Amino acid sequence: MISVVDLELRAGARLLMDGVSFRIDKGDKIGLVGRNGAGKTTMTRVLAGESLPAGGSVTSTGSIGYLPQDPRTPNMEQLARDRILSARGLDIVVAKLKKCQDEMGSDDPQVRDKAMGRYDRIEAEFMANGGYAAESEAAAISNNLSLPERLLNQPLSTLSGGQRRRVELARILYSDAETLLLDEPTNHLDADSIAWLREFLKNHQGGLIVISHDTDLLEATVNKVLHLDANRATIDVYNLGWKRYLEQRETDERARKRERANTEKKAGTLLAQANKMKARASGASAAQSMLKRVDRLMGGLEEVRAQDRVAALRFPDPAPCGKTPLTAEGLSKSYGSLEIFTNVDLAIDRGSKVVILGLNGAGKTTLLRMLAGVAEPDTGDVIAGYGLKVGYYAQEHETLDTERSVLENMRSAAPSSLGDAEVRGILGSFMFSGDDVNKPAGVLSGGEKTRLALATIVASSANVLLLDEPTNNLDPASRAEILNALSNYPGAVVMVSHDEGAVAALNPERVVLLPDGDEDLWSDSYLDLVTLA
């Protein structure tokens, strides 16, 4: 279905992989894993035909359904339902049918007769594309991804980022594509939707490549693993399920270490002998032969995997502020006749920790955007207290300018008092060094964008952090660093998250429940709602 031969990928001047070959056949369900920045997203874009490799070839047969980390919809005024139906071309046929039905009720006999003449032809086209059964299938997929009827009838522009991403996932699953390429498909899904998605992917009859940090999803669905090794610029192929892959990878690493230790010991012995022989005139030729043998031994030895680098993440020391640096009074938001939330009051005291919970579409991201000053409420006010400095992390990374480089994004976020060396030092701690700082933010993977967005917060001295799903797209090691930074940050935090570990690390004092805006003291019983909300 997809054949990859001698693939070479680069991110700017940096080599991501070289000489990589593999196949995706019917029934292959592949977990694509590796550290953030190893090239997973770059490779799926190439497999989907959305970008070209630096070398090698990719050939495919059959249809491909590709879900990128940051889907972009061409027409934001399109209804969510029509966006999903467009995967099979049904949106156009349904629109024609509706127009015919409207015209058939016209008082103008000429309009009515023409519509009746077209109706049978359009209905036949509708039925050829699956008809009412196909519409029902789209509705079932949407419902299982927590996209209720009211959302399907809204323009995409009125939906949250998480809702739009679920629309795109529904569209890809509904497309009936033979090969699915899914980049972090569980982002923005609640627990029930994730459980349904696992079963859907288990039953998918075609090929599948999934990038995910959800180990439960990988364990339930994959029968093969491709591990991208950024240190060796290559891919290790494991024809194994997830658990056996983890065991085999550890076995392989231990074998590499033993092999290297044995070879280094042998090379050391030869090198010592060569040095002794060089001291004698008669032994110079033999010594030279031994040195060449040492070079061959070491040159043919596969490198032991270098220790994975982790972002040395530390949130900023908060700037001095008053007792209550941020207050919200009577906030409400509606889209047309649809009321999202109303009359929400919130007071963020110095150093307080607050988590916002609510079902998908309840307005959690919208509320954070209002508090950050990047969205206006329909009613109410957001009041800045003495010394307020906000650090806002947006789940869709819209705080980043994708046209500007990593370094330029940092310079625009950092105060003027921060010198170039300090800015580069912060980027280095987030694993952006050398030529990486000159890459446009738009070419970064989801995990790299997350690290850059967090780095811009670190460059400030924010005393109120507004964090919207800060652990999405991160590999386990980087996620652990964020959780550690959260648990030690002395400033105020308002957080939205489906990640129980992130909420537990925050150790919140209060919870705000949307859409009603009810506030309560935090208790661990609310943890059960985190993955559902």
Phi and psi in degrees as a GROMACS rama.xvg file:
@    title "Ramachandran Plot"
@    xaxis  label "Phi"
@    yaxis  label "Psi"
@TYPE xy
-134.35  129.711  ILE-2
-121.39  127.767  SER-3
-116.827  126.727  VAL-4
-129.601  123.304  VAL-5
49.6885  45.0284  ASP-6
-69.0028  133.129  LEU-7
-123.591  126.588  GLU-8
-125.072  142.726  LEU-9
-135.041  150.42  ARG-10
-115.518  96.5856  ALA-11
66.3245  -127.151  GLY-12
-86.0121  -11.4593  ALA-13
-81.1686  127.997  ARG-14
-79.0241  122.292  LEU-15
-91.2114  -42.9991  LEU-16
-160.312  154.854  MET-17
-147.833  138.569  ASP-18
66.1197  31.3787  GLY-19
-92.0414  130.031  VAL-20
-134.257  137.368  SER-21
-167.832  171.171  PHE-22
-129.184  152.557  ARG-23
-118.666  110.344  ILE-24
-106.259  167.462  ASP-25
-56.6433  130.702  LYS-26
91.3684  -11.1239  GLY-27
-74.9085  123.981  ASP-28
-121.226  101.988  LYS-29
-107.875  128.721  ILE-30
-91.6688  120.324  GLY-31
-99.6509  113.07  LEU-32
-126.987  162.865  VAL-33
153.471  165.466  GLY-34
-66.4411  157.599  ARG-35
-54.1769  131.005  ASN-36
89.8293  -1.28671  GLY-37
-73.0508  -19.5988  ALA-38
119.032  12.7883  GLY-39
-63.1913  -51.3656  LYS-40
-64.6541  -40.3227  THR-41
-59.1181  -43.006  THR-42
-67.7987  -41.6234  MET-43
-65.5967  -34.0762  THR-44
-62.9775  -40.0817  ARG-45
-67.513  -43.9158  VAL-46
-61.6987  -33.7991  LEU-47
-80.0231  -6.61454  ALA-48
81.6228  14.6626  GLY-49
-90.3501  -10.9721  GLU-50
-151.606  165.074  SER-51
-102.704  146.424  LEU-52
-76.4721  161.865  PRO-53
-72.6454  -25.0678  ALA-54
-164.915  165.688  GLY-55
84.7875  -170.716  GLY-56
-140.223  150.289  SER-57
-130.769  119.221  VAL-58
-121.036  145.295  THR-59
-140.316  152.492  SER-60
-127.615  147.254  THR-61
83.7877  170.86  GLY-62
-81.1443  149.53  SER-63
-122.786  131.921  ILE-64
-109.817  117.589  GLY-65
-118.329  122.565  TYR-66
-108.822  104.03  LEU-67
-77.1422  168.619  PRO-68
-64.8609  -39.0764  GLN-69
-119.856  79.4337  ASP-70
-62.4814  142.124  PRO-71
-118.846  122.078  ARG-72
-97.1259  133.215  THR-73
-69.7476  -30.6296  PRO-74
-128.04  98.3352  ASN-75
-72.0378  -11.9768  MET-76
-91.9568  -2.78072  GLU-77
-68.7983  142.079  GLN-78
-66.7291  146.649  LEU-79
-58.611  -40.8702  ALA-80
-60.6546  -42.9334  ARG-81
-67.6043  -34.017  ASP-82
-62.1417  -41.447  ARG-83
-68.8639  -45.8813  ILE-84
-65.0403  -23.788  LEU-85
-63.9885  -17.4018  SER-86
-60.703  -27.3644  ALA-87
-117.525  13.6974  ARG-88
74.512  10.7725  GLY-89
-76.7782  -21.1861  LEU-90
-61.6513  -40.1985  ASP-91
-69.0318  -43.4426  ILE-92
-65.4252  -42.2855  VAL-93
-62.8906  -40.4593  VAL-94
-63.0988  -40.3782  ALA-95
-63.9493  -42.747  LYS-96
-61.4717  -44.0929  LEU-97
-63.4224  -41.1963  LYS-98
-63.113  -42.1119  LYS-99
-60.3837  -45.2325  CYS-100
-61.835  -41.1846  GLN-101
-63.5883  -42.9526  ASP-102
-71.3111  -27.6615  GLU-103
-67.5964  -19.3325  MET-104
-95.4309  9.89139  GLY-105
-70.5003  151.008  SER-106
-78.6376  -14.3462  ASP-107
-85.0802  113.09  ASP-108
-58.47  -35.8489  PRO-109
-66.3811  -43.7775  GLN-110
-63.87  -42.7218  VAL-111
-63.8097  -42.3636  ARG-112
-67.8937  -39.6242  ASP-113
-64.8462  -39.9497  LYS-114
-64.8871  -41.0974  ALA-115
-65.256  -33.8041  MET-116
-69.1101  -30.8051  GLY-117
-85.1833  -23.6233  ARG-118
-59.6097  -46.6098  TYR-119
-60.8144  -41.2877  ASP-120
-65.3395  -42.9539  ARG-121
-69.8274  -38.8335  ILE-122
-63.8937  -37.3016  GLU-123
-63.5172  -39.3566  ALA-124
-64.3469  -40.5323  GLU-125
-60.833  -46.1218  PHE-126
-67.6866  -34.6386  MET-127
-65.1503  -25.8153  ALA-128
-91.7002  13.1582  ASN-129
110.292  -20.6094  GLY-130
58.3562  -142.486  GLY-131
-67.7163  -28.833  TYR-132
-65.0815  -39.2434  ALA-133
-67.0341  -40.3491  ALA-134
-60.8675  -42.0454  GLU-135
-64.8064  -38.702  SER-136
-63.2665  -43.0462  GLU-137
-61.9506  -40.6661  ALA-138
-64.9569  -39.3312  ALA-139
-66.0341  -44.1095  ALA-140
-60.899  -44.7753  ILE-141
-60.7532  -44.7888  SER-142
-62.3677  -39.6334  ASN-143
-71.0057  -17.7084  ASN-144
-101.357  22.0437  LEU-145
58.4078  44.2289  SER-146
-116.235  88.0466  LEU-147
-70.7993  170.552  PRO-148
-54.7186  -41.2687  GLU-149
-63.5436  -34.5615  ARG-150
-73.1495  -35.129  LEU-151
-65.0714  -23.7136  LEU-152
-92.4873  7.89515  ASN-153
-102.399  149.757  GLN-154
-63.4319  148.864  PRO-155
-58.3057  -30.7032  LEU-156
-64.0994  -20.7396  SER-157
-91.5406  -4.50436  THR-158
-92.3598  154.77  LEU-159
-72.3796  166.707  SER-160
-58.3723  -41.0502  GLY-161
-65.6187  -38.9826  GLY-162
-67.0226  -41.1841  GLN-163
-63.9304  -36.2618  ARG-164
-68.4127  -34.8723  ARG-165
-69.2979  -32.7223  ARG-166
-62.4076  -43.5995  VAL-167
-65.2464  -39.1303  GLU-168
-64.2591  -43.7486  LEU-169
-59.7658  -40.7053  ALA-170
-62.4062  -43.6102  ARG-171
-66.9687  -43.5001  ILE-172
-67.5802  -34.3841  LEU-173
-74.1616  -22.0616  TYR-174
-62.5984  -19.2787  SER-175
62.6151  30.5113  ASP-176
-65.0293  148.16  ALA-177
-74.0897  -34.157  GLU-178
-122.264  127.974  THR-179
-106.086  130.733  LEU-180
-117.998  105.492  LEU-181
-117.986  118.564  LEU-182
-102.839  105.353  ASP-183
54.4219  59.7526  GLU-184
-69.2969  -17.4557  PRO-185
-88.6922  -3.45372  THR-186
-58.801  132.328  ASN-187
74.0277  10.1846  HIS-188
-97.8947  144.882  LEU-189
-83.6285  175.41  ASP-190
-61.15  -40.8903  ALA-191
-65.4504  -40.6812  ASP-192
-66.9016  -37.308  SER-193
-64.8904  -42.2722  ILE-194
-62.1126  -41.3679  ALA-195
-65.2026  -41.8269  TRP-196
-61.9112  -39.8229  LEU-197
-56.0288  -46.7292  ARG-198
-66.2684  -39.3527  GLU-199
-60.1154  -46.6871  PHE-200
-70.6776  -33.9739  LEU-201
-61.3138  -34.8694  LYS-202
-92.3135  -4.34376  ASN-203
-64.997  129.65  HIS-204
-88.3804  -15.926  GLN-205
-91.0416  -151.88  GLY-206
-91.1609  158.657  GLY-207
-150.211  131.523  LEU-208
-121.992  126.267  ILE-209
-126.752  129.272  VAL-210
-99.3331  123.305  ILE-211
-159.775  144.073  SER-212
-98.5707  8.60432  HIS-213
-88.1326  97.2836  ASP-214
-66.0325  -28.1192  THR-215
-66.2452  -38.9387  ASP-216
-63.6793  -45.1466  LEU-217
-63.4923  -42.8751  LEU-218
-63.2489  -35.6385  GLU-219
-80.004  -24.0897  ALA-220
-116.709  -33.529  THR-221
-89.6114  147.059  VAL-222
-119.448  6.69987  ASN-223
-154.451  149.137  LYS-224
-130.457  133.016  VAL-225
-108.74  117.155  LEU-226
-103.342  116.806  HIS-227
-84.9189  117.704  LEU-228
-101.206  103.64  ASP-229
-66.0411  -27.4465  ALA-230
-73.1596  -31.2659  ASN-231
-107.437  0.0122466  ARG-232
51.8921  45.8797  ALA-233
-147.953  178.236  THR-234
-122.706  133.582  ILE-235
-99.4433  127.218  ASP-236
-101.074  125.16  VAL-237
-120.272  114.095  TYR-238
-84.8925  60.1313  ASN-239
-141.35  158.238  LEU-240
-71.7175  176.195  GLY-241
-62.7354  -48.7727  TRP-242
-63.9487  -44.2806  LYS-243
-68.6678  -31.3051  ARG-244
-60.9916  -47.0203  TYR-245
-59.8107  -42.4416  LEU-246
-65.4398  -44.7926  GLU-247
-66.7589  -37.7038  GLN-248
-64.3352  -40.3608  ARG-249
-65.3719  -39.4754  GLU-250
-62.0359  -43.3469  THR-251
-61.9771  -41.1757  ASP-252
-66.3763  -40.1755  GLU-253
-64.0297  -39.2971  ARG-254
-64.9212  -41.1455  ALA-255
-61.1674  -42.6843  ARG-256
-64.9963  -42.8378  LYS-257
-63.4213  -44.0656  ARG-258
-61.5444  -43.3258  GLU-259
-65.7892  -43.3334  ARG-260
-60.5544  -44.0084  ALA-261
-65.2176  -42.2602  ASN-262
-67.6176  -40.8647  THR-263
-63.4585  -36.7712  GLU-264
-65.1808  -43.9301  LYS-265
-65.215  -42.2656  LYS-266
-64.1127  -37.8795  ALA-267
-63.5059  -40.4386  GLY-268
-63.9555  -45.4323  THR-269
-62.829  -39.5803  LEU-270
-65.8999  -41.3253  LEU-271
-64.1304  -41.4951  ALA-272
-64.8549  -39.8725  GLN-273
-63.39  -40.5718  ALA-274
-63.8332  -36.037  ASN-275
-67.1486  -42.3381  LYS-276
-70.3509  -30.2049  MET-277
-63.1868  -25.9799  LYS-278
-69.9361  -19.3102  ALA-279
-104.672  134.698  ARG-280
-58.1307  -38.6211  ALA-281
-72.5766  -15.1172  SER-282
-101.711  5.30818  GLY-283
-60.3423  -43.9033  ALA-284
-66.1108  -43.3208  SER-285
-64.3422  -38.156  ALA-286
-62.506  -41.2022  ALA-287
-63.0229  -40.1676  GLN-288
-62.8324  -40.9798  SER-289
-64.1239  -39.4254  MET-290
-64.8842  -38.7583  LEU-291
-64.4166  -37.0657  LYS-292
-66.2343  -37.763  ARG-293
-60.3041  -44.5003  VAL-294
-60.7144  -40.5693  ASP-295
-66.8879  -41.0315  ARG-296
-60.2914  -48.9582  LEU-297
-74.3938  -34.7477  MET-298
-68.6606  -30.6498  GLY-299
-90.5043  3.0245  GLY-300
-88.4559  128.382  LEU-301
-71.0892  134.101  GLU-302
-64.3807  141.629  GLU-303
-71.1713  138.838  VAL-304
-56.5983  125.91  ARG-305
-64.4478  151.985  ALA-306
-59.3003  128.478  GLN-307
-59.8531  129.56  ASP-308
-77.3396  147.078  ARG-309
-130.332  140.147  VAL-310
-61.375  128.053  ALA-311
-82.1235  72.8987  ALA-312
-82.6518  129.214  LEU-313
-145.622  122.291  ARG-314
-69.7568  157.275  PHE-315
-68.746  153.317  PRO-316
-67.6726  125.35  ASP-317
-67.7846  141.325  PRO-318
-68.8147  153.023  ALA-319
-58.4704  143.491  PRO-320
-153.297  173.651  CYS-321
-74.5377  -178.89  GLY-322
-62.5728  -37.4763  LYS-323
-129.259  89.0224  THR-324
-71.7896  -19.3239  PRO-325
-142.909  129.1  LEU-326
-134.273  141.232  THR-327
-125.986  135.703  ALA-328
-131.104  122.927  GLU-329
62.7493  36.1351  GLY-330
-73.7831  138.738  LEU-331
-144.901  156.54  SER-332
-151.261  131.889  LYS-333
-133.781  153.498  SER-334
-118.174  103.758  TYR-335
64.0923  -126.509  GLY-336
-87.7768  -2.7149  SER-337
-89.7991  115.253  LEU-338
-87.0035  122.942  GLU-339
-85.1834  -58.5437  ILE-340
-151.443  162.931  PHE-341
-146  144.217  THR-342
56.1311  50.2064  ASN-343
-91.454  125.865  VAL-344
-112.624  142.762  ASP-345
-154.866  133.366  LEU-346
-125.087  119.203  ALA-347
-102.426  107.196  ILE-348
-81.8077  161.282  ASP-349
-56.6172  123.304  ARG-350
78.8916  3.23417  GLY-351
-77.5288  156.828  SER-352
-124.31  120.846  LYS-353
-131.144  136.235  VAL-354
-116.15  139.738  VAL-355
-106.259  124.12  ILE-356
-118.804  153.365  LEU-357
168.146  155.899  GLY-358
-63.5672  159.993  LEU-359
-55.2371  131.23  ASN-360
91.1037  0.648437  GLY-361
-78.7735  -9.17305  ALA-362
104.613  18.4524  GLY-363
-62.6431  -50.2892  LYS-364
-64.0899  -40.2707  THR-365
-59.1177  -43.6111  THR-366
-63.0465  -43.7353  LEU-367
-61.4793  -41.0253  LEU-368
-62.1912  -37.244  ARG-369
-65.6976  -44.777  MET-370
-63.2967  -32.2371  LEU-371
-80.2115  -10.9455  ALA-372
83.7618  14.2792  GLY-373
-102.95  -1.46726  VAL-374
-141.687  146.507  ALA-375
-99.2452  136.755  GLU-376
-75.079  157.516  PRO-377
-70.0209  -40.0247  ASP-378
-137.986  162.585  THR-379
91.8889  177.905  GLY-380
-139.145  147.828  ASP-381
-108.041  122.607  VAL-382
-114.025  122.043  ILE-383
-83.2754  125.955  ALA-384
-85.4079  -177.847  GLY-385
-61.1059  126.849  TYR-386
76.077  11.9925  GLY-387
-60.5588  130.1  LEU-388
-135.055  113.66  LYS-389
-94.3412  137.161  VAL-390
-115.816  112.276  GLY-391
-110.086  122.976  TYR-392
-106.997  115.622  TYR-393
-96.8682  134.805  ALA-394
-63.2755  -27.0948  GLN-395
-94.9667  8.03269  GLU-396
60.2144  27.7384  HIS-397
-73.6755  -7.73299  GLU-398
-75.2361  -11.5078  THR-399
-93.476  142.898  LEU-400
-92.9687  105.976  ASP-401
-68.6612  -16.7347  THR-402
-83.3617  -17.9718  GLU-403
-98.1536  160.719  ARG-404
-75.7395  168.66  SER-405
-54.8576  -48.0072  VAL-406
-65.2993  -40.7035  LEU-407
-65.7405  -38.3416  GLU-408
-61.2525  -41.2459  ASN-409
-67.1127  -43.5613  MET-410
-62.6407  -36.7797  ARG-411
-71.6168  -25.7916  SER-412
-88.1985  -27.6134  ALA-413
-79.3777  148.509  ALA-414
-65.4251  154.37  PRO-415
-62.4202  -22.5828  SER-416
-72.8547  -13.2182  SER-417
-86.5475  118.073  LEU-418
-73.7441  169.283  GLY-419
-61.6621  -40.4029  ASP-420
-64.1693  -37.9816  ALA-421
-69.7524  -39.8297  GLU-422
-62.1097  -45.4354  VAL-423
-66.2398  -33.1415  ARG-424
-63.8503  -41.1706  GLY-425
-65.1887  -43.2973  ILE-426
-61.0853  -39.4828  LEU-427
-61.2646  -38.6949  GLY-428
-67.9077  -20.1812  SER-429
-100.44  20.038  PHE-430
69.757  28.6785  MET-431
-111.421  108.831  PHE-432
-142.489  166.847  SER-433
58.0974  -135.734  GLY-434
-68.5623  -15.8969  ASP-435
-58.2131  -32.2548  ASP-436
-70.9179  -14.7519  VAL-437
-97.2558  -0.710844  ASN-438
-72.849  141.4  LYS-439
-62.3166  141.184  PRO-440
-61.1654  -26.1845  ALA-441
-66.2002  -20.6394  GLY-442
-93.5343  -1.53694  VAL-443
-73.4895  151.693  LEU-444
-71.8717  169.003  SER-445
-57.7778  -43.0278  GLY-446
-65.3748  -38.2485  GLY-447
-68.2647  -38.5084  GLU-448
-62.7988  -39.0096  LYS-449
-60.6349  -45.4563  THR-450
-63.6205  -39.8929  ARG-451
-67.0469  -43.4882  LEU-452
-60.8986  -40.1298  ALA-453
-69.6096  -34.6855  LEU-454
-62.6793  -37.0358  ALA-455
-65.5568  -31.9907  THR-456
-69.2795  -41.3593  ILE-457
-62.1803  -32.0066  VAL-458
-68.0344  -19.7531  ALA-459
-91.3628  178.702  SER-460
-118.345  46.4454  SER-461
-57.6235  141.779  ALA-462
-110.026  -4.90993  ASN-463
-133.126  114.464  VAL-464
-96.7501  128.241  LEU-465
-110.505  107.259  LEU-466
-116.395  117.926  LEU-467
-109.065  101.225  ASP-468
54.0572  58.7984  GLU-469
-70.8497  -13.0293  PRO-470
-99.5707  -0.826193  THR-471
-60.2293  141.777  ASN-472
74.0269  2.20037  ASN-473
-93.5447  142.585  LEU-474
-71.6917  163.556  ASP-475
-55.8799  -39.447  PRO-476
-67.0278  -43.5803  ALA-477
-68.1503  -37.7405  SER-478
-60.2031  -42.4802  ARG-479
-60.7898  -37.0869  ALA-480
-64.7014  -40.4838  GLU-481
-63.9988  -44.4148  ILE-482
-62.5675  -38.7234  LEU-483
-65.2744  -42.246  ASN-484
-64.3465  -39.8989  ALA-485
-61.5806  -44.6213  LEU-486
-66.3093  -21.1044  SER-487
-106.217  -2.48319  ASN-488
-75.3435  125.877  TYR-489
-86.1768  -10.0839  PRO-490
-82.3054  -174.274  GLY-491
-83.838  146.195  ALA-492
-136.564  132.041  VAL-493
-117.859  121.316  VAL-494
-130.303  141.521  MET-495
-113.239  129.072  VAL-496
-161.666  144.072  SER-497
-94.2002  2.58949  HIS-498
-95.7082  108.5  ASP-499
-57.7851  -39.0915  GLU-500
-63.2338  -38.2783  GLY-501
-66.0387  -42.5917  ALA-502
-66.3479  -41.5597  VAL-503
-63.439  -39.7135  ALA-504
-66.1512  -35.558  ALA-505
-64.9973  -32.0201  LEU-506
52.5953  61.1663  ASN-507
-67.2547  154.408  PRO-508
-93.2573  -31.2585  GLU-509
-135.996  159.552  ARG-510
-131.663  138.274  VAL-511
-112.332  126.108  VAL-512
-104.891  118.066  LEU-513
-100.942  151.179  LEU-514
-89.4716  -4.92197  PRO-515
-75.2469  -21.0648  ASP-516
79.138  14.4544  GLY-517
-66.6919  142.159  ASP-518
-118.408  140.69  GLU-519
-146.043  158.205  ASP-520
-68.8847  142.954  LEU-521
-71.9796  140.523  TRP-522
-140.742  157.163  SER-523
-64.2157  -14.9345  ASP-524
-63.5037  -24.4131  SER-525
-72.6983  -17.0502  TYR-526
-58.9393  -31.3183  LEU-527
-64.4708  -22.7604  ASP-528
-87.1159  -15.8675  LEU-529
-60.1558  -51.6513  VAL-530
-74.5465  -18.4689  THR-531
-86.4998  -20.8002  LEU-532
